[in-house]
């Protein structure tokens, strides 16, 4: 039960500020009075970390499972 409590504590200390920061940024970028220049660039910069993880996982699995990759070579040698 202590582990569950610690998990909820860590989750709440991470999730609540993250949502608050995201809401603050969304208000900043949608507020017409602020008139921020290059809104699209800033949005892309803030969204880029969400795109990096799937790209990194794709590159890792692509390298591991390539024709001459380590997993394929291991399976070929195990078959011999």
DSSP file (Angstrom, degrees, kcal/mol; ACC not computed):
  #  RESIDUE AA STRUCTURE BP1 BP2  ACC     N-H-->O    O-->H-N    N-H-->O    O-->H-N    TCO  KAPPA ALPHA  PHI   PSI    X-CA   Y-CA   Z-CA
    1    1 A X     >        0   0    0      0, 0.0     4,-2.4     0, 0.0     5,-0.2   0.000 360.0 360.0 360.0 -31.4    0.0    0.0    0.0
    2    2 A X  H  >  +     0   0    0      1,-0.2     4,-2.7     2,-0.2     5,-0.2   0.898 360.0  51.8 -64.9 -38.2    2.9    2.3    0.6
    3    3 A X  H  > S+     0   0    0      2,-0.2     4,-2.4     1,-0.2    -1,-0.2   0.900 109.5  49.3 -64.6 -40.1    4.1    1.8   -3.0
    4    4 A X  H  > S+     0   0    0      2,-0.2     4,-2.4     1,-0.2    -2,-0.2   0.918 112.1  48.6 -64.6 -42.9    0.6    2.7   -4.3
    5    5 A X  H  X S+     0   0    0     -4,-2.4     4,-2.2     2,-0.2    -2,-0.2   0.912 112.0  48.6 -62.8 -42.8    0.6    5.8   -2.1
    6    6 A X  H  X S+     0   0    0     -4,-2.7     4,-2.7     2,-0.2     5,-0.2   0.889 110.0  52.6 -64.3 -38.7    4.1    6.8   -3.2
    7    7 A X  H  X S+     0   0    0     -4,-2.4     4,-2.7     1,-0.2    -2,-0.2   0.932 110.9  46.2 -62.7 -45.8    3.0    6.3   -6.9
    8    8 A X  H  X S+     0   0    0     -4,-2.4     4,-2.7     2,-0.2    -1,-0.2   0.879 112.5  51.7 -63.8 -37.8    0.0    8.6   -6.4
    9    9 A X  H  X S+     0   0    0     -4,-2.2     4,-2.4     2,-0.2    -2,-0.2   0.949 113.0  43.3 -64.1 -49.3    2.1   11.2   -4.7
   10   10 A X  H  X S+     0   0    0     -4,-2.7     4,-1.4     1,-0.2     5,-0.2   0.917 115.0  50.7 -62.6 -42.9    4.7   11.3   -7.4
   11   11 A X  H  X S+     0   0    0     -4,-2.7     4,-3.5    -5,-0.2     5,-0.3   0.929 112.3  45.7 -60.9 -46.0    2.0   11.2  -10.1
   12   12 A X  H  X S+     0   0    0     -4,-2.7     4,-1.5     1,-0.2     5,-0.4   0.874 111.4  51.8 -69.1 -35.7    0.1   14.1   -8.5
   13   13 A X  H  < S+     0   0    0     -4,-2.4     4,-0.3    -5,-0.2    -1,-0.2   0.749 120.4  35.8 -71.2 -21.9    3.3   16.2   -7.9
   14   14 A X  H  X S+     0   0    0     -4,-1.4     4,-1.4    -3,-0.3    -2,-0.2   0.851 118.8  46.6 -93.4 -43.3    4.2   15.7  -11.6
   15   15 A X  H  X S+     0   0    0     -4,-3.5     4,-2.6    -5,-0.2     5,-0.2   0.911 107.0  53.2 -72.1 -45.8    0.8   15.8  -13.3
   16   16 A X  H  X S+     0   0    0     -4,-1.5     4,-2.3    -5,-0.3    -1,-0.2   0.930 112.8  42.2 -63.6 -48.6   -0.8   18.8  -11.7
   17   17 A X  H  > S+     0   0    0     -5,-0.4     4,-2.6    -4,-0.3    -1,-0.2   0.877 113.8  54.3 -65.0 -33.4    2.1   21.3  -12.4
   18   18 A X  H  X S+     0   0    0     -4,-1.4     4,-2.2     2,-0.2    -2,-0.2   0.924 110.7  44.6 -65.5 -43.9    2.4   19.9  -15.9
   19   19 A X  H  X S+     0   0    0     -4,-2.6     4,-2.6     2,-0.2     5,-0.2   0.904 113.2  51.7 -66.2 -41.5   -1.3   20.4  -16.7
   20   20 A X  H  X S+     0   0    0     -4,-2.3     4,-2.2    -5,-0.2    -2,-0.2   0.918 111.1  47.0 -60.9 -43.6   -1.1   23.9  -15.1
   21   21 A X  H  X S+     0   0    0     -4,-2.6     4,-2.4     2,-0.2    -2,-0.2   0.899 111.9  50.9 -65.1 -41.1    1.9   24.8  -17.3
   22   22 A X  H  X S+     0   0    0     -4,-2.2     4,-2.4     2,-0.2    -2,-0.2   0.906 110.8  48.4 -63.7 -41.8    0.2   23.4  -20.4
   23   23 A X  H  X S+     0   0    0     -4,-2.6     4,-2.2     2,-0.2    -1,-0.2   0.898 110.5  51.7 -65.5 -39.3   -3.0   25.4  -19.7
   24   24 A X  H  X S+     0   0    0     -4,-2.2     4,-2.2     1,-0.2    -2,-0.2   0.921 111.5  46.8 -62.1 -44.4   -0.9   28.6  -19.2
   25   25 A X  H  X S+     0   0    0     -4,-2.4     4,-2.5     2,-0.2    -2,-0.2   0.893 110.6  52.5 -64.7 -39.7    0.9   28.1  -22.5
   26   26 A X  H  X S+     0   0    0     -4,-2.4     4,-1.4     1,-0.2    -1,-0.2   0.891 109.8  48.6 -66.0 -37.3   -2.4   27.4  -24.3
   27   27 A X  H  X S+     0   0    0     -4,-2.2     4,-1.2     2,-0.2    -1,-0.2   0.914 111.6  50.6 -65.9 -41.6   -3.9   30.6  -23.0
   28   28 A X  H  < S+     0   0    0     -4,-2.2     8,-0.3     1,-0.2     3,-0.3   0.918 113.1  44.8 -61.5 -43.4   -0.8   32.5  -24.0
   29   29 A X  H  < S+     0   0    0     -4,-2.5    -1,-0.2     1,-0.2    -2,-0.2   0.709 117.8  42.8 -78.2 -19.3   -0.8   31.1  -27.5
   30   30 A X  H  < S+     0   0    0     -4,-1.4     2,-0.5    -5,-0.2    -1,-0.2   0.528  85.1 106.9-102.7  -6.9   -4.6   31.6  -28.1
   31   31 A X     X  -     0   0    0     -4,-1.2     4,-0.8    -3,-0.3     3,-0.4  -0.616  54.5-160.2 -75.6 120.2   -4.9   35.1  -26.6
   32   32 A X  T  4 S+     0   0    0     -2,-0.5    -1,-0.2     1,-0.2     3,-0.1   0.769  86.1  62.3 -72.7 -25.8   -5.3   37.6  -29.4
   33   33 A X  T  4 S+     0   0    0      1,-0.2    -1,-0.2     2,-0.1    -2,-0.1   0.805  97.7  56.1 -71.8 -28.6   -4.3   40.5  -27.2
   34   34 A X  T  4 S-     0   0    0     -3,-0.4    -1,-0.2    -6,-0.1    -2,-0.2   0.856  83.5-163.8 -72.5 -33.2   -0.7   39.2  -26.7
   35   35 A X     <  -     0   0    0     -4,-0.8     2,-0.3     1,-0.2    -3,-0.1   0.931   9.8-163.0  49.5  57.9   -0.1   38.9  -30.5
   36   36 A X    >   -     0   0    0     -5,-0.3     3,-0.5    -8,-0.3     2,-0.2  -0.529  14.3-126.5 -72.0 132.2    2.9   36.6  -30.1
   37   37 A X  T 3  S+     0   0    0     -2,-0.3     5,-0.1     1,-0.2    -1,-0.1  -0.536  86.5  15.7 -80.0 148.1    5.0   36.5  -33.3
   38   38 A X  T 3> S+     0   0    0     -2,-0.2     4,-2.0     3,-0.1     3,-0.3   0.910  70.3 168.0  57.8  48.8    5.8   33.1  -34.9
   39   39 A X  H <> S+     0   0    0     -3,-0.5     4,-2.6     1,-0.2     5,-0.2   0.887  73.2  55.7 -58.0 -39.9    3.1   31.2  -33.0
   40   40 A X  H  > S+     0   0    0      1,-0.2     4,-2.2     2,-0.2    -1,-0.2   0.879 106.2  50.4 -62.9 -37.9    3.5   28.2  -35.2
   41   41 A X  H  > S+     0   0    0     -3,-0.3     4,-2.4     2,-0.2    -1,-0.2   0.931 111.8  47.2 -65.4 -45.3    7.3   28.0  -34.5
   42   42 A X  H  X S+     0   0    0     -4,-2.0     4,-2.3     2,-0.2    -2,-0.2   0.897 111.5  51.0 -64.0 -40.1    6.7   28.2  -30.7
   43   43 A X  H  X S+     0   0    0     -4,-2.6     4,-1.7     1,-0.2    -1,-0.2   0.913 111.1  48.7 -62.9 -41.7    3.9   25.5  -30.9
   44   44 A X  H  X S+     0   0    0     -4,-2.2     4,-1.6     2,-0.2    -2,-0.2   0.902 110.1  51.4 -64.9 -40.5    6.2   23.2  -32.9
   45   45 A X  H  < S+     0   0    0     -4,-2.4     4,-0.5     1,-0.2    -2,-0.2   0.910 112.6  45.4 -62.7 -42.6    9.1   23.7  -30.4
   46   46 A X  H  < S+     0   0    0     -4,-2.3    -1,-0.2     1,-0.2     4,-0.2   0.784 116.5  45.6 -73.0 -25.5    6.8   22.9  -27.5
   47   47 A X  H >X S+     0   0    0     -4,-1.7     3,-1.1    -5,-0.2     4,-0.8   0.653  89.6  87.8 -89.4 -16.6    5.3   19.8  -29.3
   48   48 A X  H >X S+     0   0    0     -4,-1.6     4,-1.6     1,-0.3     3,-1.0   0.845  80.5  58.5 -55.0 -41.7    8.7   18.5  -30.5
   49   49 A X  H 3> S+     0   0    0     -4,-0.5     4,-1.1     1,-0.3    -1,-0.3   0.847 101.8  56.5 -59.3 -31.2    9.4   16.4  -27.4
   50   50 A X  H <> S+     0   0    0     -3,-1.1     4,-0.6    -4,-0.2    -1,-0.3   0.778 110.9  44.2 -68.7 -25.0    6.2   14.5  -28.0
   51   51 A X  H <X S+     0   0    0     -3,-1.0     4,-1.5    -4,-0.8    -2,-0.2   0.717 102.8  66.0 -88.9 -23.5    7.4   13.6  -31.4
   52   52 A X  H  X S+     0   0    0     -4,-1.6     4,-2.5     1,-0.2     5,-0.2   0.879  94.9  55.9 -69.9 -38.7   11.0   12.7  -30.4
   53   53 A X  H  X S+     0   0    0     -4,-1.1     4,-2.5     2,-0.2     5,-0.2   0.947 109.4  43.6 -64.4 -50.3   10.1    9.6  -28.3
   54   54 A X  H  X S+     0   0    0     -4,-0.6     4,-2.3     1,-0.2    -1,-0.2   0.892 114.9  51.6 -62.2 -35.4    8.2    7.7  -31.0
   55   55 A X  H  X S+     0   0    0     -4,-1.5     4,-2.2     2,-0.2    -2,-0.2   0.905 110.8  47.6 -66.5 -39.6   10.9    8.6  -33.5
   56   56 A X  H  X S+     0   0    0     -4,-2.5     4,-2.3     2,-0.2    -2,-0.2   0.910 112.6  48.2 -67.5 -42.0   13.6    7.3  -31.2
   57   57 A X  H  X S+     0   0    0     -4,-2.5     4,-2.6     2,-0.2     5,-0.3   0.895 111.5  51.2 -64.8 -39.6   11.7    4.1  -30.5
   58   58 A X  H  X S+     0   0    0     -4,-2.3     4,-2.4    -5,-0.2    -2,-0.2   0.918 111.0  47.5 -62.7 -43.8   11.2    3.6  -34.2
   59   59 A X  H  X S+     0   0    0     -4,-2.2     4,-2.2     2,-0.2    -2,-0.2   0.896 112.3  50.5 -65.0 -39.9   14.9    4.1  -34.9
   60   60 A X  H  X S+     0   0    0     -4,-2.3     4,-2.6     2,-0.2    -2,-0.2   0.947 114.2  42.3 -63.7 -49.8   15.9    1.7  -32.2
   61   61 A X  H  X S+     0   0    0     -4,-2.6     4,-2.5     1,-0.2    -1,-0.2   0.865 112.6  55.0 -67.4 -34.6   13.5   -1.1  -33.3
   62   62 A X  H  < S+     0   0    0     -4,-2.4     4,-0.3    -5,-0.3    -1,-0.2   0.901 112.1  43.3 -62.6 -40.3   14.5   -0.4  -36.9
   63   63 A X  H >< S+     0   0    0     -4,-2.2     3,-0.6     2,-0.2     7,-0.3   0.895 116.2  47.4 -71.9 -40.5   18.2   -0.9  -36.1
   64   64 A X  H 3< S+     0   0    0     -4,-2.6     7,-1.6     1,-0.2     8,-0.7   0.875 120.0  37.0 -68.6 -37.3   17.6   -4.0  -33.9
   65   65 A X  T 3< S+     0   0    0     -4,-2.5    -1,-0.2    -5,-0.2    -2,-0.2   0.224  88.0 125.0-103.9  14.0   15.3   -5.7  -36.4
   66   66 A X  S X  S-     0   0    0     -3,-0.6     3,-1.6    -4,-0.3     6,-0.4  -0.140  80.3 -96.4 -66.5 169.5   17.1   -4.7  -39.6
   67   67 A X  T 3  S+     0   0    0      1,-0.3    -1,-0.1     5,-0.1    -4,-0.0   0.893 128.6  27.0 -57.4 -42.5   18.3   -7.4  -42.0
   68   68 A X  T 3  S+     0   0    0      4,-0.1    -1,-0.3     5,-0.0    -2,-0.1   0.054  99.2 127.6-105.4  23.8   21.8   -7.3  -40.5
   69   69 A X  S <> S-     0   0    0     -3,-1.6     4,-2.3    -7,-0.1     5,-0.2  -0.286  74.1-104.8 -76.8 165.7   20.6   -6.2  -37.1
   70   70 A X  H  > S+     0   0    0     -7,-0.3     4,-2.2     1,-0.2     5,-0.2   0.855 117.2  50.4 -62.7 -37.7   21.6   -7.9  -33.9
   71   71 A X  H  > S+     0   0    0     -7,-1.6     4,-2.1     2,-0.2    -1,-0.2   0.922 112.5  46.4 -68.8 -41.6   18.2   -9.6  -33.3
   72   72 A X  H  > S+     0   0    0     -8,-0.7     4,-2.3    -6,-0.4    -2,-0.2   0.910 113.2  49.4 -66.1 -41.2   18.1  -11.0  -36.8
   73   73 A X  H  X S+     0   0    0     -4,-2.3     4,-2.4     2,-0.2    -1,-0.2   0.886 109.8  52.0 -65.4 -38.4   21.7  -12.2  -36.6
   74   74 A X  H  X S+     0   0    0     -4,-2.2     4,-1.9    -5,-0.2    -1,-0.2   0.913 111.5  46.5 -62.9 -43.1   21.0  -13.9  -33.3
   75   75 A X  H  X S+     0   0    0     -4,-2.1     4,-1.4     2,-0.2    -2,-0.2   0.865 111.6  51.0 -69.3 -35.8   18.0  -15.7  -34.7
   76   76 A X  H  X S+     0   0    0     -4,-2.3     4,-1.1     1,-0.2    -2,-0.2   0.914 112.7  45.9 -66.9 -42.1   19.9  -16.8  -37.8
   77   77 A X  H  < S+     0   0    0     -4,-2.4    -2,-0.2     1,-0.2    -1,-0.2   0.834 109.8  54.4 -70.9 -31.8   22.8  -18.2  -35.6
   78   78 A X  H  < S+     0   0    0     -4,-1.9    -1,-0.2     1,-0.2    -2,-0.2   0.814 106.8  52.7 -69.7 -29.4   20.3  -19.9  -33.3
   79   79 A X  H  <        0   0    0     -4,-1.4    -1,-0.2     1,-0.2    -2,-0.2   0.796 360.0 360.0 -75.1 -29.2   18.8  -21.7  -36.3
   80   80 A X     <        0   0    0     -4,-1.1    -1,-0.2    -5,-0.1    -2,-0.2   0.472 360.0 360.0 -72.6 360.0   22.1  -23.0  -37.6
